[in-house]
Amino acid sequence: MFLFNTPSWDMLKANILEWVPEHTDTWIDFIGDVWDEGISFRNSKIMESVKSISFSLAYNPDLLALGDVSSILEWVQISPIENEAWYSSYIMSFDSLQTIAPQTNIIDLSYTRTGEETIHLNIINVNFQDNTDNTYYLSSSGIIF
């Protein structure tokens, strides 16, 4: 079955590899990097007129405990939307519209390993909202460490 250039394909594409056509001619990736006892999330391309950013993390709480969330970006409030075992969601709200340069560390998240096995952290539902209240979805992948 082929769905290219149809509304169904656009919806499917948004769920598989989310696309941001109005803000860039290419994909914007939300990338996680693991360091010591923290994880940094950055963007691959410029993000313009950003009003808020939200994302969710799915993980095994028997192996990983999530800690403090912070950002080097100015004028931002970070709020947990949901913080349950296996699943956490966050929203970053900016006091004024932001342009975020490529490869900016958008958010840092501390963690503690609670097991010795390999950890799979899935980054899901990543999006940002602009000044017109349009929501744009970012592509993301999991982190294995």
Rosetta silent file (secondary structure, phi, psi, omega in degrees, C-alpha in Angstrom):
SEQUENCE: MFLFNTPSWDMLKANILEWVPEHTDTWIDFIGDVWDEGISFRNSKIMESVKSISFSLAYNPDLLALGDVSSILEWVQISPIENEAWYSSYIMSFDSLQTIAPQTNIIDLSYTRTGEETIHLNIINVNFQDNTDNTYYLSSSGIIF
SCORE:     score description
SCORE:     0.000 S_00000001
   1 L     0.000  133.381  179.950    0.000    0.000    0.000 S_00000001
   2 L  -114.232  132.361 -177.366    1.398    3.439   -0.945 S_00000001
   3 L  -121.951   10.518 -174.886    0.358    6.595    0.889 S_00000001
   4 L   -58.638  142.675  178.104    2.815    9.160   -0.495 S_00000001
   5 L    57.213   38.486  175.619    1.511   12.724   -0.961 S_00000001
   6 L  -129.860  159.806  176.287   -1.719   12.049    0.875 S_00000001
   7 H   -59.068  -35.016  178.608   -3.071   13.363    4.197 S_00000001
   8 H   -63.645  -40.750  178.498   -2.732    9.836    5.615 S_00000001
   9 H   -64.741  -41.387  179.157    0.961    9.774    4.707 S_00000001
  10 H   -60.277  -41.426  178.167    1.501   13.177    6.356 S_00000001
  11 H   -66.716  -43.539 -179.702   -0.050   11.891    9.583 S_00000001
  12 H   -64.300  -43.765 -179.683    1.945    8.650    9.424 S_00000001
  13 H   -62.070  -38.564  179.760    5.169   10.514    8.666 S_00000001
  14 H   -63.966  -30.262  179.982    4.564   12.805   11.646 S_00000001
  15 H   -86.258  -26.878 -177.739    4.354    9.763   13.902 S_00000001
  16 H   -89.543  -54.680  179.984    7.304    7.867   12.458 S_00000001
  17 L  -139.668   91.965 -167.029    9.841   10.576   11.695 S_00000001
  18 L   -66.364  142.870 -168.716    8.334   13.868   12.629 S_00000001
  19 L  -122.078  148.476 -177.473    8.872   16.786   10.216 S_00000001
  20 L  -125.846   73.753 -172.749    9.049   20.570   10.595 S_00000001
  21 L   -67.193  -35.638 -175.952    8.398   22.053    7.123 S_00000001
  22 L   -75.688  -17.384 -174.872    7.664   25.685    8.070 S_00000001
  23 L  -106.033   -9.876 -177.547   10.819   26.121   10.124 S_00000001
  24 L  -167.637  159.362  176.054   13.425   24.427    7.983 S_00000001
  25 L   -91.375    4.072 -178.115   14.017   22.671    4.699 S_00000001
  26 L  -139.741  177.906 -178.737   15.435   19.663    6.488 S_00000001
  27 L   -72.944  144.457  169.332   14.786   17.499    9.522 S_00000001
  28 L  -107.532  121.802  178.587   15.367   18.815   13.017 S_00000001
  29 E   -99.315  143.388  172.589   16.642   16.075   15.294 S_00000001
  30 E  -106.181  107.104 -167.212   16.360   16.145   19.079 S_00000001
  31 E  -111.135  134.871  177.013   19.530   14.296   20.075 S_00000001
  32 E  -104.837  134.281  176.976   20.481   12.912   23.471 S_00000001
  33 E  -122.325  130.693 -179.647   24.104   12.594   24.582 S_00000001
  34 E   -94.331  135.798  175.588   25.092   10.688   27.719 S_00000001
  35 E  -142.280  145.479  179.504   27.921   11.971   29.929 S_00000001
  36 L    26.404 -102.709  179.724   29.035   10.880   33.412 S_00000001
  37 L  -119.383   36.139  179.535   25.770   11.051   35.358 S_00000001
  38 E  -147.378  165.843  177.613   23.790   13.274   33.019 S_00000001
  39 E  -130.830  130.790  176.296   22.124   13.422   29.634 S_00000001
  40 E  -109.506  138.846  177.001   22.143   16.493   27.389 S_00000001
  41 E  -113.865  132.594 -178.446   19.558   17.052   24.680 S_00000001
  42 E  -135.395  165.834  178.876   20.392   19.262   21.690 S_00000001
  43 E  -104.028  150.684 -178.899   18.898   20.261   18.362 S_00000001
  44 L   -89.891  -23.487 -176.741   20.473   19.553   14.979 S_00000001
  45 L  -134.951  168.081  179.301   19.147   22.644   13.149 S_00000001
  46 L   -62.935  143.415  175.470   18.027   26.175   13.979 S_00000001
  47 E  -122.426  123.560 -174.291   14.670   26.526   15.731 S_00000001
  48 E  -114.372  149.384  177.124   12.955   29.906   15.261 S_00000001
  49 E    55.859   42.124 -176.701   10.138   31.695   17.123 S_00000001
  50 E   -79.786  124.611  177.639   10.100   29.030   19.844 S_00000001
  51 E  -100.145  -38.063  178.414    7.455   29.583   22.516 S_00000001
  52 E  -157.069  156.905  175.915    7.701   26.168   24.212 S_00000001
  53 E  -130.754  135.789  175.634    9.332   22.763   23.855 S_00000001
  54 E  -133.345  152.076  179.080    7.918   19.528   25.201 S_00000001
  55 E  -159.839  161.127  178.562    9.210   15.964   25.239 S_00000001
  56 E  -129.258  152.495  178.429    8.694   12.633   26.960 S_00000001
  57 E  -126.589  131.683  175.885   11.057    9.916   28.115 S_00000001
  58 E  -116.020  133.699 -173.131   10.217    6.226   28.437 S_00000001
  59 L  -159.688  170.209  177.577   12.585    4.023   30.435 S_00000001
  60 L   -95.160  111.084 -177.211   12.896    1.101   32.835 S_00000001
  61 L   -69.407  -11.577  174.920   12.799    2.476   36.418 S_00000001
  62 L   -74.676  -17.351 -177.900   14.446   -0.720   37.677 S_00000001
  63 L  -114.135  -18.893 -171.299   17.607    0.381   35.829 S_00000001
  64 E  -144.871  133.891  172.558   17.392    4.186   35.793 S_00000001
  65 E  -117.758  123.954  178.946   16.270    6.968   38.142 S_00000001
  66 E   -84.517  144.654 -177.603   15.829   10.412   36.578 S_00000001
  67 E  -117.906 -138.474 -175.574   16.930   13.451   38.590 S_00000001
  68 E   -67.628  147.713  177.623   17.079   17.220   38.220 S_00000001
  69 E  -116.843  134.286  179.067   16.308   18.955   34.933 S_00000001
  70 E  -145.887  169.987  179.052   18.039   22.204   33.962 S_00000001
  71 L  -146.667  146.386  174.014   18.789   24.357   30.927 S_00000001
  72 L   -85.227   -9.530  179.419   21.460   26.852   29.929 S_00000001
  73 L   -70.854  142.193 -179.121   18.822   28.748   27.934 S_00000001
  74 L   -84.391  158.831  174.532   17.682   31.998   29.510 S_00000001
  75 L    56.529   43.635  179.784   14.124   32.935   30.426 S_00000001
  76 E  -126.413  141.651  172.258   12.841   29.369   30.544 S_00000001
  77 E  -114.814  129.538  179.862   10.697   27.522   33.047 S_00000001
  78 E  -108.582  123.436 -178.458   10.887   23.722   33.023 S_00000001
  79 E  -126.173  133.317  171.651    7.878   21.888   34.385 S_00000001
  80 E   -73.996  130.930  177.256    7.249   18.168   34.679 S_00000001
  81 E   -88.410  -41.653 -178.531    3.905   17.347   33.082 S_00000001
  82 E  -147.219  137.146  179.847    3.930   13.727   34.153 S_00000001
  83 E  -141.945   81.219 -179.411    6.417   11.829   36.245 S_00000001
  84 E  -111.672  161.408  172.089    5.436    8.192   36.595 S_00000001
  85 L   -58.678  134.750 -179.893    7.554    5.065   36.758 S_00000001
  86 L    85.341  -20.196 -170.651    8.496    4.193   33.169 S_00000001
  87 E  -151.663  128.790  175.685    7.409    7.550   31.723 S_00000001
  88 E  -134.758  141.288  177.734    8.201   11.249   32.284 S_00000001
  89 E  -127.830  144.216 -178.201    7.084   14.304   30.307 S_00000001
  90 E  -134.527  151.784  171.446    8.420   17.853   30.469 S_00000001
  91 E  -130.607  135.200  176.236    7.508   21.233   29.026 S_00000001
  92 E  -108.947  119.226 -179.972    9.873   24.167   28.667 S_00000001
  93 E  -111.653  129.568 -177.912    8.070   27.522   28.504 S_00000001
  94 E   -99.332  141.296  178.394    9.964   30.634   27.415 S_00000001
  95 E   -66.887  -29.950  177.017    9.182   34.140   28.703 S_00000001
  96 E  -141.062  162.484 -178.707    9.787   35.503   25.194 S_00000001
  97 E   -60.837  140.155 -176.451   10.158   33.937   21.752 S_00000001
  98 E  -121.756  144.144  165.997   13.524   32.252   21.256 S_00000001
  99 E  -107.112  122.751 -176.193   15.719   31.415   18.313 S_00000001
 100 E  -108.925  117.445 -177.795   17.784   28.389   19.256 S_00000001
 101 L   -66.139  155.184  177.506   21.015   27.931   17.306 S_00000001
 102 L   -59.260  148.172  176.815   21.965   24.478   15.961 S_00000001
 103 L    63.634   28.403  176.294   23.766   22.120   18.357 S_00000001
 104 L   -84.970  134.325  172.208   22.576   24.010   21.449 S_00000001
 105 E   -72.640  103.036 -175.328   22.326   22.011   24.660 S_00000001
 106 E   -77.012  -40.030 -176.228   18.644   22.661   25.233 S_00000001
 107 E  -149.405  145.635  174.381   18.242   20.657   28.407 S_00000001
 108 E  -119.581  139.021 -176.282   20.360   18.677   30.864 S_00000001
 109 E  -132.944  123.005  177.346   18.941   15.829   32.910 S_00000001
 110 E   -83.880  155.582  179.198   20.744   14.093   35.752 S_00000001
 111 E  -149.335  162.938  173.144   20.306   10.383   36.312 S_00000001
 112 E  -131.470  130.418  174.808   21.387    7.526   38.537 S_00000001
 113 E   -75.397  132.496  178.269   21.858    3.974   37.327 S_00000001
 114 L  -114.158    7.829  177.796   19.984    1.560   39.556 S_00000001
 115 L  -152.691  169.126 -178.128   21.062   -1.578   37.699 S_00000001
 116 L   -95.500  -13.885 -176.455   24.018   -2.931   35.759 S_00000001
 117 L   -70.903  166.781  176.234   22.186   -3.871   32.560 S_00000001
 118 L   -64.370  136.329 -178.647   22.164   -1.810   29.380 S_00000001
 119 L  -101.491  133.479  174.411   19.737    1.097   29.602 S_00000001
 120 E  -113.187  113.852  177.916   17.345    1.997   26.786 S_00000001
 121 E  -111.500  115.188 -179.333   15.975    5.521   27.116 S_00000001
 122 E   -94.375  128.987  177.617   13.343    6.372   24.503 S_00000001
 123 E  -101.741  115.927 -173.434   12.850   10.036   23.611 S_00000001
 124 E  -133.616  165.372  175.394    9.296   10.484   22.321 S_00000001
 125 E    52.239   42.958 -179.806    6.655   13.131   21.576 S_00000001
 126 E   -86.023  127.246  176.970    9.227   15.884   21.039 S_00000001
 127 E  -154.438  165.258  170.370    7.764   19.100   19.668 S_00000001
 128 E  -133.764  153.153 -179.883    7.936   22.843   19.862 S_00000001
 129 E  -112.046  139.312 -177.917    5.283   25.486   19.620 S_00000001
 130 E  -103.670 -172.119 -176.417    5.891   28.788   17.843 S_00000001
 131 L   -66.194  -16.017  177.351    4.476   32.306   18.130 S_00000001
 132 L   -99.616   10.793 -179.027    1.395   31.349   16.075 S_00000001
 133 L    65.189   18.679  171.218    0.679   28.397   18.407 S_00000001
 134 L   -78.323  143.825  178.612    1.496   25.903   15.660 S_00000001
 135 E  -105.316  131.902 -179.327    3.082   22.708   16.932 S_00000001
 136 E  -121.174  130.037 -175.834    6.059   21.252   15.062 S_00000001
 137 E   -92.311  138.631  179.591    7.294   17.735   15.689 S_00000001
 138 L  -106.409  147.037  175.643   10.982   16.887   15.928 S_00000001
 139 E   -77.627  150.283 -179.400   12.542   13.569   15.036 S_00000001
 140 E  -152.455  164.451  176.260   14.178   11.703   17.879 S_00000001
 141 L  -142.020  170.203  179.600   15.708    8.372   18.677 S_00000001
 142 L   -81.919  168.699  176.313   16.493    6.432   21.788 S_00000001
 143 E  -118.400  134.815  176.765   19.723    6.379   23.729 S_00000001
 144 E  -118.981  124.679  178.685   21.423    3.152   24.701 S_00000001
 145 L  -150.056    0.000    0.000   24.080    3.248   27.412 S_00000001
